[in-house]
Amino acid sequence: MAADNRKLYDELEREWRDALCKKDMERLRGMMHERFLLIGSKSTGPFTMTRDEWLEGIKQRDVDSIEVEVSDATVLDQVLIGTVQARWKIKYLNRLIEDCVLLTDVWVLDGGRWQVIRRHSTPVPTNATERRS
């Protein structure tokens, strides 16, 4: 069962990444629950971002590359909780920005489809971003 959980989460993350790289706003909107909330932190402190705010931000950035490594996934009836380490390069205001974060996603099965309702993002220190085999 654990392998099936991970396979489902791998598929959802791959679909999310592909839509993000293509700036497929309609697909991204369909994958996000209407009550989606991103919770994170940065040097200025904690922040939250709604679905509309997150989607608006994506329009202003060009994704250069995204690498994701799923480390855990659990499915409980109509809820999926997954953890992934993501590393990306984006272009924003003519600057290339690289970042690495640990993400915990909560997906819900709503209307027969999986939608992400919460995403918690924690920065990963640069020296901790080496991929493990």
Backbone as a chain_set.jsonl record, in Angstrom:
{"seq": "MAADNRKLYDELEREWRDALCKKDMERLRGMMHERFLLIGSKSTGPFTMTRDEWLEGIKQRDVDSIEVEVSDATVLDQVLIGTVQARWKIKYLNRLIEDCVLLTDVWVLDGGRWQVIRRHSTPVPTNATERRS", "coords": {"N": [[0.813, -1.201, 0.0], [1.964, 1.252, 0.73], [3.674, 1.773, -1.414], [1.806, 2.248, -3.422], [0.632, 4.601, -2.453], [2.792, 6.362, -2.651], [3.223, 6.288, -5.402], [0.849, 7.478, -6.386], [1.138, 10.067, -5.27], [3.548, 10.837, -6.471], [2.665, 10.99, -9.139], [0.78, 13.094, -8.965], [2.469, 15.227, -8.16], [4.19, 15.358, -10.373], [2.375, 16.073, -12.377], [1.579, 18.577, -11.369], [4.073, 19.937, -11.437], [4.594, 19.899, -14.228], [2.424, 21.415, -15.229], [2.977, 23.823, -13.973], [5.498, 24.523, -15.096], [4.697, 24.929, -17.72], [3.071, 27.049, -17.4], [0.349, 26.583, -17.244], [-2.341, 27.782, -16.393], [-5.053, 27.19, -16.094], [-5.067, 24.43, -15.678], [-3.531, 24.3, -13.304], [-5.225, 25.768, -11.586], [-7.38, 24.001, -11.515], [-6.24, 21.903, -10.108], [-5.997, 22.884, -7.613], [-7.609, 23.314, -4.563], [-10.455, 25.362, -3.828], [-10.125, 26.576, -1.374], [-7.418, 26.651, -1.008], [-4.294, 27.161, 0.617], [-1.133, 28.501, 0.963], [1.456, 28.138, 3.196], [4.225, 29.529, 4.652], [7.687, 30.474, 5.265], [10.046, 33.137, 5.298], [12.931, 35.279, 5.141], [11.865, 37.585, 6.232], [9.89, 36.693, 7.873], [6.976, 34.64, 8.79], [4.474, 33.749, 6.307], [1.357, 33.749, 4.464], [-0.498, 32.595, 1.643], [-3.138, 32.846, -0.611], [-5.033, 30.842, -2.986], [-5.637, 32.424, -5.304], [-3.78, 34.512, -5.003], [-1.371, 33.073, -5.16], [-1.532, 31.992, -7.756], [-1.539, 34.376, -9.244], [1.038, 35.291, -8.699], [2.54, 33.353, -10.043], [2.148, 34.022, -12.693], [3.891, 36.113, -13.003], [6.412, 35.105, -13.071], [9.008, 33.195, -14.665], [9.523, 29.854, -15.062], [12.51, 28.18, -14.898], [13.649, 25.681, -14.253], [12.587, 22.739, -12.451], [13.082, 20.483, -9.877], [11.957, 17.645, -8.217], [11.727, 15.615, -5.323], [10.146, 13.061, -3.955], [9.579, 12.171, -0.645], [7.845, 10.997, 1.159], [4.535, 9.653, 1.471], [1.144, 9.483, 2.374], [-2.017, 8.036, 2.334], [-5.233, 8.589, 3.45], [-8.277, 7.533, 3.37], [-10.002, 10.007, 2.082], [-7.988, 11.85, 1.997], [-4.749, 12.921, 1.233], [-1.462, 13.061, 2.268], [1.585, 14.428, 1.646], [5.171, 14.576, 1.348], [7.786, 16.442, 0.018], [10.928, 17.275, -1.404], [11.892, 20.133, -3.025], [13.57, 21.722, -5.67], [14.216, 24.634, -7.398], [14.654, 26.802, -10.239], [13.959, 30.038, -11.099], [12.991, 32.762, -13.198], [12.762, 36.091, -12.471], [11.909, 39.397, -12.712], [14.101, 39.848, -14.455], [16.098, 38.427, -13.164], [17.823, 35.471, -12.147], [16.665, 33.164, -9.913], [17.41, 30.858, -7.447], [16.169, 28.21, -5.451], [15.524, 26.075, -2.664], [13.306, 23.94, -1.07], [11.492, 22.269, 1.551], [8.534, 20.641, 1.244], [5.266, 20.149, 2.518], [2.382, 18.732, 1.555], [-1.163, 18.786, 1.566], [-3.675, 17.01, 0.221], [-7.016, 16.728, -0.933], [-9.694, 14.543, -1.719], [-12.038, 15.593, -3.756], [-15.069, 15.885, -5.227], [-14.445, 13.731, -6.865], [-11.846, 14.156, -7.725], [-8.381, 14.742, -7.022], [-7.258, 17.441, -5.108], [-5.055, 19.99, -4.092], [-5.082, 21.385, -0.889], [-3.697, 22.509, 1.193], [-0.409, 23.756, 1.481], [2.652, 23.561, 2.893], [5.619, 25.258, 3.218], [9.014, 25.011, 3.785], [12.117, 26.539, 4.004], [15.171, 25.06, 2.851], [18.395, 24.776, 4.063], [21.264, 25.761, 2.152], [23.546, 24.021, 2.295], [22.331, 21.633, 2.848], [21.113, 20.601, 0.667], [22.045, 18.594, -0.955], [21.494, 15.837, -3.034], [20.401, 12.637, -2.04], [21.279, 9.281, -2.617]], "CA": [[0.0, 0.0, 0.0], [2.84, 2.431, 0.79], [4.157, 2.032, -2.774], [0.684, 2.851, -4.157], [0.52, 5.98, -1.968], [3.899, 7.135, -3.218], [2.992, 6.39, -6.847], [-0.193, 8.495, -6.573], [1.701, 11.386, -4.974], [4.509, 11.115, -7.559], [1.891, 11.399, -10.313], [0.221, 14.425, -8.709], [3.572, 16.189, -8.17], [4.662, 15.477, -11.757], [1.345, 16.84, -13.076], [1.696, 19.942, -10.839], [5.312, 20.499, -11.987], [4.439, 20.113, -15.666], [1.509, 22.549, -15.418], [3.696, 25.019, -13.52], [6.512, 24.849, -16.099], [4.002, 25.399, -18.922], [2.178, 28.138, -16.99], [-1.005, 26.154, -17.574], [-3.088, 28.336, -15.272], [-6.325, 26.481, -15.958], [-4.756, 23.129, -15.065], [-3.14, 24.566, -11.923], [-6.435, 26.153, -10.849], [-8.155, 22.78, -11.322], [-5.564, 21.033, -9.145], [-5.983, 23.57, -6.323], [-8.902, 23.485, -3.915], [-10.798, 26.792, -3.725], [-9.644, 27.076, -0.083], [-5.966, 26.44, -0.947], [-3.493, 28.129, 1.35], [0.298, 28.242, 1.088], [1.991, 28.632, 4.459], [5.671, 29.433, 4.559], [8.487, 31.462, 5.976], [11.184, 33.707, 4.605], [13.755, 36.067, 6.064], [11.039, 38.61, 6.88], [8.958, 36.04, 8.781], [5.985, 33.746, 8.194], [3.515, 34.334, 5.38], [0.355, 32.872, 3.864], [-0.885, 33.022, 0.305], [-4.325, 32.153, -1.093], [-4.926, 30.289, -4.34], [-5.578, 33.499, -6.295], [-2.505, 35.214, -4.843], [-0.326, 32.19, -5.648], [-1.644, 31.942, -9.214], [-1.107, 35.683, -9.771], [2.496, 35.307, -8.609], [3.092, 32.474, -11.078], [2.104, 34.763, -13.962], [4.984, 37.075, -13.028], [7.683, 34.39, -13.044], [9.266, 32.175, -15.671], [10.192, 28.71, -14.449], [13.645, 27.674, -15.666], [13.67, 24.233, -13.998], [12.09, 22.268, -11.157], [13.384, 19.097, -9.527], [11.233, 17.233, -7.017], [12.044, 14.294, -4.781], [9.132, 12.671, -2.978], [10.166, 11.378, 0.436], [6.825, 10.284, 1.915], [3.138, 9.882, 1.079], [0.171, 8.699, 3.135], [-3.4, 8.255, 1.919], [-6.221, 8.23, 4.462], [-9.607, 7.674, 2.81], [-10.104, 11.072, 1.085], [-6.921, 12.822, 2.259], [-3.387, 12.498, 0.922], [-0.445, 13.948, 2.842], [2.852, 14.092, 1.015], [6.335, 15.402, 1.629], [8.679, 16.476, -1.139], [11.959, 18.31, -1.447], [11.848, 20.734, -4.364], [14.62, 22.683, -6.005], [13.839, 25.258, -8.658], [15.266, 28.033, -10.735], [12.958, 30.854, -11.767], [13.401, 34.092, -13.635], [11.828, 37.092, -11.959], [12.49, 40.739, -12.88], [15.384, 39.666, -15.14], [17.081, 37.776, -12.29], [17.652, 34.041, -11.95], [16.569, 32.88, -8.482], [17.424, 29.435, -7.126], [15.652, 27.978, -4.122], [15.252, 24.689, -2.304], [12.377, 23.904, 0.056], [10.826, 21.043, 1.936], [7.101, 20.917, 1.161], [4.273, 19.186, 2.963], [1.126, 19.01, 0.871], [-2.375, 18.071, 1.963], [-4.609, 16.91, -0.895], [-8.313, 16.146, -0.59], [-10.475, 13.998, -2.83], [-13.244, 16.429, -3.768], [-15.735, 15.768, -6.529], [-13.805, 12.69, -7.665], [-10.479, 14.49, -8.154], [-7.479, 15.191, -5.981], [-6.905, 18.862, -5.139], [-4.235, 20.402, -2.957], [-5.782, 22.383, -0.079], [-2.669, 23.172, 1.991], [1.0, 23.518, 1.155], [3.548, 24.202, 3.855], [6.942, 25.362, 2.606], [10.097, 25.324, 4.712], [13.4, 26.648, 3.298], [16.211, 24.103, 3.184], [19.703, 25.428, 3.957], [22.035, 25.407, 0.955], [24.417, 22.868, 2.517], [21.52, 20.441, 3.069], [20.358, 20.317, -0.557], [22.636, 17.522, -1.733], [20.6, 14.696, -3.252], [20.871, 11.377, -1.488], [20.927, 8.131, -3.463]], "C": [[0.853, 1.261, 0.0], [3.364, 2.783, -0.6], [3.062, 2.68, -3.618], [0.497, 4.315, -3.753], [1.566, 6.862, -2.633], [3.701, 7.326, -4.727], [1.947, 7.473, -7.145], [0.38, 9.89, -6.359], [2.734, 11.787, -6.024], [3.776, 11.642, -8.795], [1.325, 12.806, -10.143], [1.316, 15.495, -8.75], [4.101, 16.422, -9.582], [3.671, 16.319, -12.574], [1.409, 18.32, -12.673], [2.911, 20.628, -11.458], [5.16, 20.827, -13.472], [3.529, 21.309, -15.953], [2.187, 23.857, -15.031], [4.724, 25.464, -14.561], [5.883, 25.416, -17.378], [3.138, 26.634, -18.66], [0.741, 27.845, -17.418], [-1.91, 26.544, -16.391], [-4.41, 27.6, -15.036], [-6.112, 25.125, -15.271], [-4.381, 23.312, -13.594], [-4.362, 24.907, -11.071], [-7.286, 24.911, -10.555], [-7.552, 21.825, -10.31], [-5.594, 21.615, -7.732], [-7.402, 23.723, -5.787], [-9.188, 24.979, -3.782], [-10.33, 27.403, -2.411], [-8.152, 26.814, 0.11], [-5.293, 27.552, -0.15], [-2.055, 27.641, 1.385], [0.748, 28.892, 2.39], [3.497, 28.469, 4.387], [6.377, 30.441, 5.424], [9.61, 31.927, 5.072], [11.913, 34.609, 5.587], [12.953, 37.129, 6.812], [10.002, 38.022, 7.834], [7.962, 35.16, 8.063], [5.044, 34.492, 7.251], [2.493, 33.284, 4.976], [-0.023, 33.465, 2.507], [-2.088, 32.19, -0.14], [-4.076, 31.612, -2.503], [-4.782, 31.41, -5.369], [-4.268, 34.278, -6.209], [-1.355, 34.389, -5.414], [-0.346, 32.147, -7.177], [-1.204, 33.262, -9.853], [0.415, 35.791, -9.753], [3.156, 34.466, -9.688], [3.123, 33.19, -12.426], [3.3, 35.694, -14.111], [6.366, 36.422, -13.054], [7.778, 33.44, -14.219], [10.053, 31.062, -15.009], [11.276, 28.219, -15.394], [13.738, 26.159, -15.502], [13.116, 23.949, -12.609], [12.481, 20.806, -11.009], [12.619, 18.78, -8.252], [11.645, 15.822, -6.622], [11.045, 13.989, -3.675], [9.794, 11.806, -1.913], [9.12, 10.593, 1.221], [5.444, 10.618, 1.361], [2.249, 8.937, 1.868], [-1.223, 9.06, 2.632], [-4.314, 7.726, 3.02], [-7.605, 8.545, 3.901], [-9.625, 8.766, 1.744], [-9.079, 12.181, 1.299], [-5.583, 12.19, 1.916], [-2.441, 13.528, 1.527], [0.887, 13.509, 2.269], [3.938, 15.077, 1.383], [7.297, 15.295, 0.448], [9.733, 17.557, -0.922], [11.977, 18.824, -2.878], [12.986, 21.745, -4.512], [14.227, 23.297, -7.346], [14.688, 26.47, -8.955], [14.166, 28.778, -11.468], [13.577, 32.175, -12.194], [12.325, 35.069, -13.197], [12.527, 38.438, -12.017], [13.913, 40.661, -13.418], [16.486, 39.091, -14.251], [16.765, 36.296, -12.206], [17.701, 33.773, -10.443], [16.53, 31.367, -8.312], [16.96, 29.259, -5.687], [15.465, 26.486, -3.911], [14.388, 24.709, -1.047], [11.917, 22.477, 0.324], [9.339, 21.382, 1.992], [6.297, 19.789, 1.79], [2.952, 19.622, 2.351], [0.002, 18.177, 1.461], [-3.338, 18.164, 0.782], [-5.901, 16.289, -0.382], [-8.973, 15.632, -1.868], [-11.824, 14.696, -2.794], [-13.855, 16.352, -5.159], [-15.059, 14.762, -7.451], [-12.408, 13.02, -8.154], [-9.665, 14.996, -6.966], [-7.143, 16.661, -6.187], [-6.083, 19.187, -3.894], [-4.969, 21.528, -2.219], [-4.803, 23.141, 0.82], [-1.297, 22.783, 1.479], [1.81, 24.292, 2.173], [4.957, 24.119, 3.289], [7.962, 25.799, 3.647], [11.403, 25.417, 3.925], [14.386, 25.585, 3.785], [17.551, 24.817, 3.039], [20.499, 24.896, 2.773], [22.885, 24.166, 1.159], [23.648, 21.571, 2.735], [20.789, 19.991, 1.807], [20.97, 19.22, -1.41], [21.66, 16.365, -1.834], [21.227, 13.436, -2.671], [20.416, 10.248, -2.397], [20.269, 7.047, -2.668]], "O": [[0.506, 2.24, -0.661], [3.486, 3.962, -0.933], [3.344, 3.557, -4.435], [0.236, 5.168, -4.601], [1.27, 7.957, -3.111], [3.978, 8.4, -5.263], [2.136, 8.289, -8.048], [0.143, 10.793, -7.162], [2.791, 12.95, -6.423], [4.208, 12.611, -9.419], [1.381, 13.617, -11.068], [1.104, 16.565, -9.321], [4.424, 17.553, -9.947], [4.077, 17.171, -13.364], [1.307, 19.205, -13.522], [2.813, 21.753, -11.946], [5.553, 21.906, -13.919], [3.831, 22.123, -16.825], [1.991, 24.88, -15.686], [4.812, 26.651, -14.875], [6.469, 26.276, -18.036], [2.546, 27.194, -19.583], [0.019, 28.725, -17.886], [-2.195, 25.729, -15.514], [-4.826, 27.417, -13.892], [-6.883, 24.731, -14.397], [-4.856, 22.569, -12.735], [-4.513, 24.393, -9.963], [-7.849, 24.788, -9.467], [-8.269, 21.021, -9.713], [-5.259, 20.928, -6.767], [-8.288, 24.209, -6.49], [-8.26, 25.775, -3.638], [-10.153, 28.619, -2.327], [-7.668, 26.758, 1.241], [-5.672, 28.721, -0.234], [-1.784, 26.509, 1.786], [0.451, 30.058, 2.647], [3.99, 27.38, 4.091], [5.762, 31.163, 6.209], [10.063, 31.195, 4.192], [11.532, 34.685, 6.755], [13.331, 37.526, 7.914], [9.31, 38.765, 8.529], [8.08, 34.947, 6.856], [4.843, 35.7, 7.376], [2.726, 32.085, 5.125], [0.115, 34.664, 2.266], [-2.058, 30.962, -0.055], [-3.049, 31.89, -3.123], [-3.895, 31.352, -6.22], [-3.708, 34.661, -7.235], [-0.467, 34.93, -6.073], [0.7, 32.251, -7.817], [-0.56, 33.253, -10.902], [1.011, 36.325, -10.688], [4.218, 34.827, -10.193], [4.042, 32.976, -13.216], [3.684, 36.029, -15.232], [7.379, 37.12, -13.057], [6.767, 32.939, -14.713], [11.128, 31.298, -14.457], [11.004, 27.883, -16.547], [13.888, 25.433, -16.485], [13.166, 24.793, -11.715], [12.243, 19.993, -11.902], [12.635, 19.568, -7.307], [11.878, 14.959, -7.468], [11.092, 14.582, -2.597], [10.481, 10.834, -2.227], [9.464, 9.617, 1.886], [5.211, 11.714, 0.851], [2.551, 7.753, 2.015], [-1.568, 10.236, 2.517], [-4.192, 6.583, 3.461], [-8.054, 9.69, 3.952], [-9.291, 8.485, 0.593], [-9.268, 13.309, 0.843], [-5.323, 11.042, 2.277], [-2.608, 14.73, 1.319], [1.271, 12.346, 2.394], [3.678, 16.241, 1.687], [7.58, 14.205, -0.049], [9.463, 18.606, -0.338], [12.066, 18.045, -3.827], [13.302, 22.504, -3.596], [13.941, 22.582, -8.307], [15.33, 27.064, -8.089], [13.515, 28.223, -12.353], [14.561, 32.636, -11.616], [11.145, 34.905, -13.505], [13.604, 38.612, -11.447], [14.817, 41.322, -12.907], [17.67, 39.247, -14.547], [15.6, 35.898, -12.195], [18.678, 34.122, -9.781], [15.729, 30.679, -8.944], [17.307, 30.051, -4.811], [15.272, 25.73, -4.864], [14.697, 25.407, -0.081], [11.951, 21.61, -0.55], [8.933, 22.301, 2.703], [6.616, 18.613, 1.612], [2.468, 20.728, 2.594], [0.191, 17.012, 1.811], [-3.762, 19.253, 0.394], [-5.879, 15.428, 0.497], [-8.825, 16.211, -2.944], [-12.651, 14.432, -1.921], [-13.219, 16.715, -6.148], [-15.091, 14.914, -8.672], [-11.829, 12.25, -8.92], [-10.2, 15.597, -6.034], [-6.79, 17.081, -7.289], [-6.379, 18.72, -2.794], [-5.419, 22.496, -2.833], [-5.055, 24.293, 1.171], [-1.055, 21.638, 1.096], [1.68, 25.509, 2.304], [5.428, 23.041, 2.926], [7.796, 26.826, 4.305], [11.766, 24.462, 3.24], [14.43, 25.255, 4.97], [17.818, 25.407, 1.992], [20.412, 23.715, 2.437], [22.942, 23.322, 0.264], [24.259, 20.505, 2.802], [19.941, 19.101, 1.865], [20.462, 18.938, -2.495], [21.066, 15.958, -0.836], [22.43, 13.206, -2.799], [19.288, 10.261, -2.892], [19.908, 6.008, -3.221]]}, "num_chains": 1, "name": "protein.A"}
